[in-house]
Amino acid sequence: MIRRPRAAITGWPVAHSRSPLVHGHWLKKYGLAGDYIRLPVAPEDAERFYRHFGESGLVGCNVTVPHKETAAAACDELDEAARAMGAVNTLWLDGDGRLCGANTDGIGFLGNLDQRAPGWDARPGPAVVLGAGGAARAVVWALRARGFAPVKIFNRTTEKASQLADHFGFGVEAYPWDKLCEHLGQAALLVNTTAAGMTGKPPLQIDLDGLPKDALVTDIIYTPLETDLLRQAAARGNRTVDGLGMLLHQAAPGFERWFGVRPEVDDELRRIVLADLGATT
């Protein structure tokens, strides 16, 4: 009897994750035998779980906070992005049973902009990134891969921004939050990677007056779909891209690894997830 391949979203907690909705849609759409489940992994169990992943019965999994670094340390092999970030969000077992890890957050960020704002990287220039956490690390990696420079990181804790800039080196710069307005005037791209503006969180309060009208503004938040930042940017004529597509595009490489089909991120999937969020296009 051939066992159905099973993958999961792992982390702590995972009850809120919409990954099962995304992967479940693709399994149904492509008529594939397989399952994708939520699997909570308590922090005290995480190291052992990933070190002995072959015993889980899974062909692979997604990894969410707070286990991305722990899972990366357990891998036998990491892709370029995961090595650069020191964190994974996608795991799979190869033909020899070795645990392999990838970080597709940067790929998801790029895929979203490629789909929703074609040509956005035709003339790469200076980029401004708000925040210095794990998501910012993925975004900085992605922007460097597309030739944006300098990438300027602004964070309320300047030391954390400096640590991230030092990690990437030449072409990535750190600045204190109160210097943001002085640097917006040269930006070709503005990215918010902080939780500010998310439903239930304090708003992101910045002045966009100095931002060029041809700069693209994007927010990795997707609850709400249109954040105050995006609304403010759109009102002054800037192109904007919401964060939902990043979630969808980062999921595609893992699905292909586990189930053998490269899935399409299309309008149907976007509508399904938006309906689950209680939002609209």
Solvent accessible surface area in square Angstrom, and as a share of the most:
residue,aa,sasa,rsa
1,M,241,1.08
2,I,165,0.84
3,R,176,0.64
4,R,121,0.44
5,P,40,0.25
6,R,105,0.38
7,A,0,0.00
8,A,0,0.00
9,I,9,0.04
10,T,0,0.00
11,G,0,0.00
12,W,118,0.41
13,P,85,0.54
14,V,4,0.02
15,A,83,0.64
16,H,119,0.53
17,S,13,0.08
18,R,67,0.25
19,S,10,0.06
20,P,22,0.14
21,L,58,0.29
22,V,1,0.01
23,H,0,0.00
24,G,31,0.30
25,H,24,0.11
26,W,0,0.00
27,L,16,0.08
28,K,175,0.74
29,K,80,0.34
30,Y,71,0.27
31,G,67,0.64
32,L,49,0.25
33,A,62,0.48
34,G,5,0.05
35,D,41,0.21
36,Y,20,0.08
37,I,53,0.27
38,R,109,0.40
39,L,54,0.27
40,P,75,0.47
41,V,7,0.04
42,A,15,0.12
43,P,71,0.44
44,E,146,0.66
45,D,76,0.39
46,A,3,0.03
47,E,111,0.50
48,R,149,0.55
49,F,38,0.16
50,Y,1,0.00
51,R,130,0.47
52,H,84,0.38
53,F,3,0.01
54,G,57,0.55
55,E,123,0.55
56,S,40,0.26
57,G,32,0.31
58,L,9,0.05
59,V,47,0.27
60,G,0,0.00
61,C,0,0.00
62,N,7,0.04
63,V,3,0.02
64,T,29,0.17
65,V,95,0.55
66,P,73,0.46
67,H,4,0.02
68,K,43,0.18
69,E,109,0.49
70,T,46,0.27
71,A,0,0.00
72,A,9,0.07
73,A,66,0.51
74,A,11,0.08
75,C,21,0.13
76,D,86,0.45
77,E,89,0.40
78,L,41,0.21
79,D,47,0.24
80,E,116,0.52
81,A,3,0.02
82,A,0,0.00
83,R,151,0.55
84,A,30,0.23
85,M,9,0.04
86,G,37,0.35
87,A,10,0.08
88,V,0,0.00
89,N,6,0.03
90,T,1,0.01
91,L,0,0.00
92,W,30,0.10
93,L,52,0.26
94,D,44,0.23
95,G,88,0.85
96,D,126,0.65
97,G,50,0.49
98,R,91,0.33
99,L,10,0.05
100,C,9,0.06
101,G,1,0.01
102,A,8,0.07
103,N,4,0.02
104,T,3,0.01
105,D,21,0.11
106,G,0,0.00
107,I,70,0.35
108,G,0,0.00
109,F,3,0.01
110,L,17,0.08
111,G,16,0.15
112,N,3,0.01
113,L,0,0.00
114,D,58,0.30
115,Q,82,0.37
116,R,102,0.37
117,A,3,0.03
118,P,99,0.63
119,G,48,0.46
120,W,20,0.07
121,D,39,0.20
122,A,75,0.58
123,R,207,0.75
124,P,58,0.37
125,G,13,0.13
126,P,36,0.23
127,A,0,0.00
128,V,1,0.00
129,V,0,0.00
130,L,0,0.00
131,G,3,0.03
132,A,9,0.07
133,G,30,0.29
134,G,60,0.58
135,A,32,0.25
136,A,0,0.00
137,R,64,0.23
138,A,1,0.00
139,V,0,0.00
140,V,0,0.00
141,W,42,0.15
142,A,0,0.00
143,L,0,0.00
144,R,97,0.36
145,A,68,0.52
146,R,78,0.29
147,G,46,0.44
148,F,6,0.02
149,A,56,0.43
150,P,39,0.24
151,V,0,0.00
152,K,19,0.08
153,I,0,0.00
154,F,0,0.00
155,N,21,0.11
156,R,160,0.58
157,T,79,0.46
158,T,52,0.30
159,E,117,0.53
160,K,99,0.42
161,A,0,0.00
162,S,42,0.27
163,Q,106,0.47
164,L,4,0.02
165,A,9,0.07
166,D,113,0.58
167,H,87,0.39
168,F,25,0.10
169,G,32,0.31
170,F,198,0.82
171,G,20,0.19
172,V,11,0.06
173,E,64,0.29
174,A,31,0.24
175,Y,48,0.18
176,P,49,0.31
177,W,38,0.13
178,D,118,0.61
179,K,82,0.35
180,L,6,0.03
181,C,82,0.49
182,E,115,0.51
183,H,32,0.14
184,L,1,0.00
185,G,35,0.34
186,Q,107,0.47
187,A,3,0.02
188,A,35,0.27
189,L,2,0.01
190,L,0,0.00
191,V,0,0.00
192,N,0,0.00
193,T,15,0.09
194,T,33,0.19
195,A,46,0.36
196,A,25,0.19
197,G,15,0.14
198,M,68,0.30
199,T,97,0.56
200,G,80,0.77
201,K,107,0.45
202,P,98,0.62
203,P,71,0.45
204,L,13,0.07
205,Q,142,0.63
206,I,23,0.12
207,D,71,0.37
208,L,1,0.00
209,D,117,0.61
210,G,45,0.43
211,L,4,0.02
212,P,39,0.24
213,K,122,0.52
214,D,125,0.65
215,A,0,0.00
216,L,6,0.03
217,V,0,0.00
218,T,2,0.01
219,D,1,0.01
220,I,34,0.17
221,I,6,0.03
222,Y,55,0.21
223,T,41,0.24
224,P,55,0.34
225,L,22,0.11
226,E,80,0.36
227,T,1,0.01
228,D,72,0.37
229,L,3,0.02
230,L,5,0.03
231,R,115,0.42
232,Q,74,0.33
233,A,0,0.00
234,A,49,0.38
235,A,92,0.72
236,R,48,0.18
237,G,56,0.54
238,N,8,0.04
239,R,119,0.43
240,T,48,0.28
241,V,5,0.03
242,D,21,0.11
243,G,1,0.01
244,L,0,0.00
245,G,2,0.02
246,M,18,0.08
247,L,30,0.15
248,L,2,0.01
249,H,34,0.15
250,Q,20,0.09
251,A,2,0.02
252,A,4,0.03
253,P,22,0.14
254,G,0,0.00
255,F,0,0.00
256,E,70,0.31
257,R,145,0.53
258,W,15,0.05
259,F,21,0.09
260,G,62,0.60
261,V,45,0.26
262,R,131,0.48
263,P,8,0.05
264,E,99,0.45
265,V,14,0.08
266,D,30,0.16
267,D,88,0.45
268,E,78,0.35
269,L,0,0.00
270,R,16,0.06
271,R,135,0.49
272,I,55,0.28
273,V,0,0.00
274,L,3,0.01
275,A,76,0.59
276,D,77,0.40
277,L,35,0.17
278,G,71,0.68
279,A,34,0.26
280,T,111,0.64
281,T,119,0.69
